[in-house]
Amino acid sequence: MSSGFAALCLLLLRTGALGFGLLPGKSLNHQEITEKAILNSTLQVCRALAQAEGTDFTFPAQPFTAKAVAVACGEPQSSKSFRRAIIFIVLRNIRVDIRHALNASFHFDDEMFVQGRKIITEGILAVQASNKQENFETARQKLGEILHPLQDFYSHSNWMELGNKLPNSNLIRSDTSIGNIADKSRATCRNCDGDDCRKNILGDIIEEKVLTSGYFGIGPFFSTKPKGKCSHGGAVDQTSNIEPKGGINKDTFSSSHGHLHTDAANLAIAATSGLMEDIRGAAGDRPFLQMLGISKGSSKALCFVIDTTGSMSDDIAAVRTVTSSIINSKVGTEDEPSVYILVSFNDPDFGPLIKTTDPNVFKSAINSLSAAGGGDEGELSLSGLQLALTGAPSNSEVFLFTDALAKDKRLKSTVIALIERTQTVVNFMISESTVLNRRKRSDDTKIRPRIAASDAQLYRDLAQASGGLAIEVTKNELPVATSIITESSSSSLVTLLQAARSPGKTDTFSFLVDETVTNLRVYITARSLAFTLTGPTGESQQSTDATGSLITASQSVGNFKTLQLKRQVGLWKIKMVSSNPYTLTVIGQSAIDFLFDFVEASQGPLTGYDALDSRPRAGVNGSLLVSLTGSDSATVTEVALVKSSGSEEIKGVVEPQGGGSFLVHVDMMPSVEFVVRVKGQESVAPGAPLIVFQRQSSTNFRASNLTVMADSDSILVPGTPFSVPFSVMTTGVGGNFTIRATNNRRFDSTSPTNLFLETGNSANDTVTLSAPLNTPSGSDVTLTIEVEAPGSEDTNYVVLRFSIFNTVTDFTPPVCELLSLQSNCSDICSLSMWELSVQVTDGAEGTGVERVSLRRGNGTMTSSLAPGNENITLVSYSSSCCSPEMELLVVDRVGNVGTCVYTYRGGSAAAFSSSTKVVQLPLLCLSIVVFGLHILSELGIH
């Protein structure tokens, strides 16, 4: 880099000219550091894609938000899924402080530099492998975990005090030296001068550029440190009272070295962006954006779980028809599904899960389904559903087609646990034959009984738990009922009301329609029901009215009725009259929606909130983290937990957290099923009336008197037994508690079948998993541990997702070798060309070149395998002489990333070929300069 370029880069990093700057008295935390880095990295990728595609790109205004970035990327419909991905990564980052508070390796405390880097580098490989398999949720989970130690390095070590102005690029590669690490016996600090710790690091440590970090301990067994070593510092750290006293952390402005907090936070943001850049290089731009929840078209998945036994040929034909309709009408539009998922089931088998972003591959998979076999009383429908719930993105919608009862009813509580954790809506399309008994359409003449009402109740229960529908129709009616699938694939669907009554009773429900809601629809499932609909103006319409001004269209098939409502802003009411069970759902399309997680205050030494992987505790106070999506000016005014069986509600106290997030505290978590309802208001313009809105969760939730906790290393190695310790505590009845541990991959596992607990006490045990040796690296497994109280009156669970990753021995990126250079460049560059040929190899011990792409340059690139040698990739590039630079991105099969930069200069090419892990910081600074110049331009500074 030139000295001027370097100076600008350092200036922007130091002053926080990219929005990294801190307001007086306000410190940056892990949440803000992570969000800023993700937003900036995403803008860099979208800008590069726009340039490559020849489209315009406009930077959003500062400060960046998820909505603004999604709009800038040309995918506004992805703002909710983008925000969800950011929140998930942030919560996993914060969890490290709560779950691993005293593990020095996760914080680079106690001079644990080698161990801390090992967490980061192994995590990067796991993220890259997960992305390669399109397991983006698992990738996000591991990404959040490794960002925490990466960011802590700049606050907990003396990297800043040594005068470094750029991040330590060696933290994200395992084959280099981290730095000149202090020997365990070498003193590194002196006592602080009272409360002034600015000069407590020894002069020789600074002069010799020796790397050290503070020791941290709590309690009598952890409050020691080697003689002469620095402490972390702060009121919690008891080692800071041992000479040399004081500390060196830069976590906040009030920390021991708080005068360096701004610089440390800005380098943590830059380092996070650098790690994201490394993952982007291995994944490619589009998959990188998918990992962050940004995709072309709708952010929703199209997910089918289909019974393929002999009597299902009509159902499969209906699925083929609706699939073709969706793909033909929505590909290339904002409603195009982001991913397609298919799971088939019968008896005795189910699966595999087919997951693809290619609509033609999905259509081919659907077309290849055939109906055969069966004839007995049930199929493995819940096993297929379990597989789909663990493979689909969170907040998805699943459609299950069957005409048989579930043979695996034992999985009901497992499926409910997965529904609650993923907040996925499940719709059951239950078809019946027009005769009491129907024969299989095959040579087998066995008679399979019609699905009984009691058996269908299982599907109704699961549908109600998820906020979905159990649609019961004949085979002939099924094609009409599938219209709901086309409607549900629309982008930006929001739930205004979801209710159920079983047994049925007369009840009146209200829902608020705001100015942003369009395409208002009502879904009802019931047998023999009447209703009265009343609009905001007081006008009403009966279910028996053939025509009216409120309902613009309606359709009935089987037990399923749909209403298309006239768009009227205000409070609507609908009175339902039936003695039979019924469900009522009101949906619309709107950009404004909400996300939430149940969280629990840390019980450890550090304050904070951890997202729950289980049900919240019943009968005590609880907390939720609520985030609004689709608007940067909206705010939450009320959050209530509404009991599903009636209108009783528990309102919470709302505390704004900034950035569209709100912490909500409720005095008591209900012990019965409930939904979450959010009310808020949006300011569209100064002086304009506020838009008042209301949204509701589709999923029904339940609290528990049981507490189930589990934690383990999140990477599972094939062929190696993997232990998952868990604990159970009860505040309810004691006795023998049933334990069920299931995993979605059918891996061999061992677990206890019961635990004995006394009220108020806890017990511990372990689940062991073993993945086969041939399990692909980058795949994942979901483990559900369920605990059922005596008498089956209470249950709770913990749902864990683990990366599966094979040991990697290749840490070297591919390299490029220039073979030839030709040009006919003249003074008129537009009339002349230059060309080069390069061969890319991964070395004798490498895993092989997987991908070569053009990262920078306006020319044309082609690549092919060398004849007779698949370990060599030949690359040809040609460009106008007006564009004298090009950059190749080369990736091997385990995700090692290299770059090859060539610059034509008057008859020769200057070649720079190296790993991005070496050059990424200058590249990062280039990105920062681009962003900085844009901001300066916006401010009118040139």
PyMOL commands that set and color helices and strands:
alter all, ss='L'
color gray80, all
select helices_A, chain A and resi 3-15+30-53+66-72+76-99+104-106+113-132+136-156+169-172+203-207+238-241+258-283+285-291+310-330+359-367+381-391+409-422+453-466+478-481+483-488+790-792+829-831+916-938
alter helices_A, ss='H'
color red, helices_A
select strands_A, chain A and resi 180-181+210-211+301-307+339-345+350-356+378-379+397-402+405-406+425-432+437-439+447-449+470-474+493-501+507-513+518-526+530-534+540-542+551-557+560-565+570-577+582-589+593-601+609-611+622-629+634-643+649-651+653-658+661-666+674-682+691-696+706-710+715-716+722-730+735-743+748-750+754-757+762-770+780-788+795-804+815-823+833-841+849-856+860-866+869-880+885-892+897-905+908-915
alter strands_A, ss='S'
color yellow, strands_A
deselect
rebuild
show_as cartoon
